[in-house]
Amino acid sequence: MEITIVFAVVAVIFIARAIKIVPQQSAWVVERLGKYTGALPAGLNFIIPFLDRVAYKHSLKEIPLDVPSQICITKDNTQLEVDGILYFQVTDPQRASYGSSNYIMAITQLAQTTLRSVIGKLELDKTFEEREIINAQIVAAIDDAALNWGVKVLRYEIKDLTPPTEILRAMQAQITAEREKRALIAASEGRRQEQINIATGAREAAIARSEGDKQAAINTAEGEAAAILTVANASAQAIERIGLAIQQPGGVNAVQLQVAEKAVEAYSQVASNSQATLIVPSNMSETAGLVGTVMKLMQGSKPIP
C-alpha cells in the first residue's frame, strides 16, 4: 500500500514536471542537461522530467523600455537633459537567451551612448527641430547591434528635451523678440498697403472726375452748338418767310406797319423808364425815313433758298 502511494506521488510529480503550458505570445527556452534543445511554442508542451528544464522565458510582445534621462552636450557646447522611450521585440529566443547576459541592460546602455553621439553632432536649435532624424538614427544604430541579441528594435521616441534654466530663459527672450519683430513687420506692411490703396483710390477717383468733366464739357459744347444751329436755322427761316411775305400784295405795307410799331414800342419803353434819358428826333419825318430805308433794303434783298 505504501509502495503504491509512493508510485502515485512519483507519477504525479513526473507528469507535473513533464507538462508545460506556454502562454500566447511567449517562448520558453528548454535546456537538456545544461544544453539548449529548443524553444517551446505557445500551448501544451511535454518535456522529459529531471533531464529537461525551462531555462528562460521570453515574451514575444512589443515591450516599451524607459531609457533613463541623461545629460548630453550639443555641438555648440550646451548641456541638454534628454530622456526617451524605446520599443523592442524578441524575435529569436535562442539569441535572446545566450547572445547577451542581459539584453535589456545592453539595449538601454546602447540607446544612451547612441543618443549622446547623435546629440553631439547637432546644435541646440537643431535638436528641437530634428527629433525625427534623431529617433531614426538611434533606431538604426541599436537595431544593428541588437540582431546578435535576438531583439528587433522597432522605434525610439524622445520624451523630453530640457535645456538649462539660463538657456531656456534666453530662448524665450529670443522667441519674444522674434515675435515682436514679425509683429512690427506685419504692421509696417499693413500701413504700406494702406497707403498704396489710398493713393490708388485717389488716382482712380481723379481719373474718373476728369473723364466726367471731359464728357460734361463735350456734352455742353455739343448742346451749345446744337442750340446755335437751331437759332440760326430759325432766323434763316424767319428771314426767308419775311422776304416771301414782302413779295406778296400788301406785304410792304404790312412790314412798314410792323417796323413802325416796333419803333413806337421802343420809344414807349424808353419813356417809361424814369432813369433813362429820351432823345426825340426834332423831325418825326426822320422816323418815317428810317422805316422807308429798312423797307428798301428788305425789298432789295433776295429770298434765301
C-alpha positions as CSV (number, residue, x, y, z in Angstrom):
1,M,0.0,0.0,0.0
2,E,2.8,2.4,0.9
3,I,4.6,1.5,-2.3
4,T,1.5,2.3,-4.3
5,I,1.2,5.7,-2.7
6,V,4.9,6.4,-3.4
7,F,4.5,5.4,-7.0
8,A,1.4,7.5,-7.3
9,V,3.2,10.6,-5.9
10,V,6.1,10.0,-8.2
11,A,3.8,9.7,-11.2
12,V,2.1,12.9,-10.3
13,I,5.4,14.7,-9.9
14,F,6.6,13.2,-13.1
15,I,3.5,14.3,-15.0
16,A,3.5,17.8,-13.5
17,R,7.2,18.3,-14.5
18,A,6.6,16.9,-18.0
19,I,3.7,19.1,-18.9
20,K,4.4,22.7,-19.8
21,I,1.6,25.1,-20.8
22,V,3.1,28.2,-22.6
23,P,1.0,31.3,-22.8
24,Q,0.2,33.0,-26.1
25,Q,3.0,35.3,-27.5
26,S,5.6,33.6,-25.3
27,A,8.6,31.4,-25.9
28,W,10.2,29.2,-23.3
29,V,13.8,28.0,-23.9
30,V,14.5,24.4,-22.8
31,E,17.9,23.0,-21.8
32,R,18.7,19.3,-21.5
33,L,21.5,18.6,-19.1
34,G,22.5,22.3,-19.5
35,K,22.5,22.3,-23.3
36,Y,20.0,24.2,-25.5
37,T,17.5,21.8,-27.1
38,G,14.7,24.2,-28.4
39,A,12.0,26.7,-27.5
40,L,8.5,25.7,-26.5
41,P,5.8,27.4,-28.6
42,A,2.5,28.6,-27.1
43,G,0.2,25.9,-25.9
44,L,0.6,22.5,-24.4
45,N,4.1,21.0,-24.5
46,F,5.9,18.0,-23.0
47,I,9.4,17.7,-21.8
48,I,11.5,15.0,-20.1
49,P,11.3,15.5,-16.4
50,F,14.6,15.8,-14.5
51,L,16.5,15.9,-17.8
52,D,14.9,19.0,-19.4
53,R,14.3,22.3,-17.7
54,V,12.9,25.6,-18.7
55,A,15.9,27.9,-18.6
56,Y,14.5,31.1,-20.0
57,K,11.0,32.6,-20.5
58,H,10.6,35.3,-23.1
59,S,7.7,37.5,-24.1
60,L,7.3,37.9,-27.8
61,K,5.1,41.0,-27.4
62,E,6.3,44.5,-28.1
63,I,8.0,45.8,-25.0
64,P,8.4,49.5,-24.1
65,L,11.6,50.3,-22.3
66,D,12.1,53.6,-20.5
67,V,15.5,55.0,-21.2
68,P,16.8,57.0,-18.1
69,S,17.4,60.7,-18.7
70,Q,21.0,61.8,-19.2
71,I,23.0,65.0,-19.8
72,C,24.1,65.4,-23.5
73,I,26.4,68.0,-24.9
74,T,25.4,69.6,-28.2
75,K,27.7,70.8,-30.9
76,D,27.7,74.3,-29.6
77,N,28.7,73.1,-26.1
78,T,25.3,73.4,-24.5
79,Q,24.1,70.9,-21.9
80,L,20.8,69.2,-22.6
81,E,18.9,66.8,-20.5
82,V,17.3,64.1,-22.7
83,D,15.1,61.1,-21.9
84,G,13.2,58.8,-24.1
85,I,11.4,55.5,-24.5
86,L,12.5,52.5,-26.6
87,Y,10.2,49.9,-28.1
88,F,11.6,46.4,-29.0
89,Q,10.5,42.9,-29.5
90,V,12.2,39.5,-29.0
91,T,12.4,37.7,-32.4
92,D,14.9,34.9,-31.6
93,P,14.5,33.3,-28.2
94,Q,17.8,31.4,-28.5
95,R,19.9,34.5,-29.2
96,A,17.9,36.4,-26.5
97,S,18.9,33.7,-24.0
98,Y,22.6,33.2,-25.0
99,G,23.6,36.3,-27.0
100,S,23.8,38.6,-24.0
101,S,23.7,38.1,-20.3
102,N,21.1,40.9,-20.0
103,Y,19.9,42.2,-23.4
104,I,17.6,44.8,-21.7
105,M,20.5,46.5,-20.0
106,A,22.6,46.2,-23.2
107,I,19.8,47.9,-25.2
108,T,19.5,50.7,-22.6
109,Q,23.2,51.4,-22.5
110,L,23.5,51.4,-26.2
111,A,20.5,53.7,-26.6
112,Q,22.1,56.2,-24.2
113,T,25.5,56.2,-25.8
114,T,24.0,56.5,-29.3
115,L,21.8,59.4,-28.1
116,R,24.8,61.2,-26.8
117,S,26.7,60.7,-30.0
118,V,23.8,61.9,-32.2
119,I,23.1,65.0,-30.0
120,G,26.8,65.9,-30.0
121,K,26.6,66.3,-33.8
122,L,23.8,68.9,-33.7
123,E,23.4,72.4,-32.4
124,L,20.9,73.2,-29.7
125,D,18.3,74.7,-32.1
126,K,18.5,71.7,-34.4
127,T,17.9,69.2,-31.6
128,F,14.3,70.6,-31.2
129,E,13.7,70.7,-35.0
130,E,15.1,67.3,-35.9
131,R,13.6,64.9,-33.4
132,E,12.5,62.5,-36.2
133,I,16.0,62.3,-37.6
134,I,17.5,61.7,-34.1
135,N,14.9,58.9,-33.4
136,A,15.7,57.3,-36.8
137,Q,19.4,57.3,-36.3
138,I,19.2,55.8,-32.8
139,V,16.9,53.0,-34.0
140,A,19.2,52.2,-36.9
141,A,22.3,52.1,-34.6
142,I,20.7,49.9,-31.9
143,D,19.0,47.6,-34.3
144,D,22.2,46.6,-36.0
145,A,23.8,45.6,-32.6
146,A,20.6,44.0,-31.3
147,L,20.5,41.4,-34.0
148,N,23.1,39.3,-32.1
149,W,20.8,39.5,-29.1
150,G,17.7,38.2,-30.9
151,V,15.9,41.5,-30.4
152,K,14.3,43.8,-33.0
153,V,14.3,47.5,-32.1
154,L,11.0,48.9,-33.5
155,R,11.3,52.7,-32.7
156,Y,12.7,55.2,-30.3
157,E,10.9,58.4,-29.1
158,I,12.4,61.3,-27.3
159,K,10.1,62.2,-24.5
160,D,11.6,65.5,-23.3
161,L,14.5,67.8,-24.1
162,T,15.3,70.1,-21.2
163,P,18.0,72.8,-21.6
164,P,19.4,74.6,-18.6
165,T,17.3,77.4,-17.0
166,E,19.6,80.1,-18.3
167,I,19.4,78.8,-21.8
168,L,15.7,78.4,-21.6
169,R,15.3,82.0,-20.5
170,A,17.5,83.1,-23.4
171,M,15.5,81.1,-25.8
172,Q,12.2,82.5,-24.5
173,A,13.6,86.1,-24.9
174,Q,14.8,85.3,-28.4
175,I,11.3,83.9,-29.3
176,T,9.7,87.0,-27.8
177,A,12.0,89.3,-29.8
178,E,11.3,87.4,-32.9
179,R,7.6,87.6,-32.5
180,E,7.8,91.3,-31.8
181,K,9.9,91.7,-34.9
182,R,7.3,89.9,-37.0
183,A,4.5,92.0,-35.5
184,L,6.3,95.2,-36.4
185,I,7.0,94.0,-39.9
186,A,3.4,93.0,-40.3
187,A,2.2,96.4,-39.0
188,S,4.5,98.2,-41.4
189,E,3.4,96.1,-44.3
190,G,-0.2,96.9,-43.4
191,R,0.5,100.6,-43.3
192,R,2.4,100.4,-46.6
193,Q,-0.5,98.6,-48.2
194,E,-3.0,101.1,-46.8
195,Q,-1.0,104.0,-48.3
196,I,-0.9,102.2,-51.6
197,N,-4.6,101.6,-51.6
198,I,-5.3,105.2,-50.7
199,A,-3.1,106.5,-53.5
200,T,-4.6,104.1,-56.0
201,G,-8.1,105.1,-54.9
202,A,-7.3,108.8,-55.2
203,R,-5.7,108.3,-58.7
204,E,-8.7,106.4,-59.9
205,A,-11.1,109.0,-58.4
206,A,-9.2,111.8,-60.2
207,I,-9.3,109.9,-63.5
208,A,-13.0,109.3,-63.1
209,R,-13.6,113.0,-62.3
210,S,-11.5,114.2,-65.2
211,E,-13.4,111.8,-67.5
212,G,-16.7,113.1,-66.1
213,D,-15.6,116.8,-66.6
214,K,-14.4,116.0,-70.1
215,Q,-17.7,114.3,-71.0
216,A,-19.7,117.2,-69.4
217,A,-17.7,119.7,-71.4
218,I,-18.2,117.7,-74.6
219,N,-22.0,117.5,-73.9
220,T,-22.2,121.3,-73.1
221,A,-20.3,122.2,-76.3
222,E,-22.5,119.9,-78.4
223,G,-25.6,121.4,-76.7
224,E,-24.5,124.9,-77.4
225,A,-23.6,124.1,-81.0
226,A,-26.9,122.5,-81.5
227,A,-28.7,125.5,-79.9
228,I,-26.7,128.0,-82.1
229,L,-27.5,125.9,-85.2
230,T,-31.2,125.7,-84.3
231,V,-31.4,129.5,-83.7
232,A,-29.5,130.2,-87.0
233,N,-31.9,127.9,-88.8
234,A,-34.9,129.5,-87.2
235,S,-33.6,133.0,-88.1
236,A,-32.9,132.0,-91.6
237,Q,-36.4,130.5,-92.0
238,A,-37.9,133.7,-90.5
239,I,-36.0,136.0,-92.9
240,E,-36.9,133.8,-95.8
241,R,-40.6,133.9,-94.8
242,I,-40.4,137.7,-94.4
243,G,-38.8,138.0,-97.8
244,L,-41.6,135.9,-99.3
245,A,-44.2,137.9,-97.5
246,I,-42.9,141.2,-98.8
247,Q,-43.3,139.9,-102.4
248,Q,-47.0,139.3,-101.8
249,P,-49.6,142.0,-102.4
250,G,-49.8,144.3,-99.4
251,G,-46.7,142.8,-97.9
252,V,-44.7,146.0,-98.0
253,N,-47.4,147.9,-96.1
254,A,-47.6,145.2,-93.5
255,V,-43.8,145.3,-92.9
256,Q,-43.9,149.1,-92.7
257,L,-46.6,148.9,-90.2
258,Q,-44.7,146.3,-88.1
259,V,-41.5,148.4,-88.2
260,A,-43.4,151.5,-87.1
261,E,-45.0,149.6,-84.3
262,K,-41.6,148.3,-83.1
263,A,-40.2,151.8,-83.2
264,V,-43.2,153.2,-81.2
265,E,-42.9,150.3,-78.7
266,A,-39.2,151.1,-78.3
267,Y,-39.8,154.7,-77.7
268,S,-42.6,153.9,-75.2
269,Q,-40.3,151.5,-73.2
270,V,-37.6,154.1,-73.0
271,A,-40.1,156.8,-71.9
272,S,-41.5,154.5,-69.2
273,N,-38.0,154.2,-67.6
274,S,-37.7,157.2,-65.2
275,Q,-33.9,156.9,-65.1
276,A,-33.4,156.9,-68.9
277,T,-33.0,160.0,-70.9
278,L,-35.1,160.1,-74.1
279,I,-33.9,162.0,-77.1
280,V,-36.7,162.6,-79.5
281,P,-35.8,163.5,-83.1
282,S,-36.6,167.0,-84.0
283,N,-38.3,165.9,-87.1
284,M,-40.6,162.9,-86.9
285,S,-40.3,162.6,-90.6
286,E,-36.8,161.1,-89.9
287,T,-38.5,158.1,-88.3
288,A,-40.6,157.6,-91.4
289,G,-37.4,157.9,-93.5
290,L,-35.8,155.2,-91.3
291,V,-38.7,152.9,-91.9
292,G,-38.6,153.6,-95.6
293,T,-34.9,152.8,-95.7
294,V,-35.5,149.5,-94.0
295,M,-38.2,148.6,-96.4
296,K,-35.9,149.4,-99.4
297,L,-33.3,147.1,-98.0
298,M,-35.8,144.3,-97.5
299,Q,-37.3,144.8,-101.0
300,G,-33.8,144.7,-102.5
301,S,-32.8,141.5,-100.7
302,K,-33.3,138.2,-102.4
303,P,-35.2,135.3,-100.7
304,I,-32.9,132.8,-99.1
305,P,-33.3,129.4,-100.9
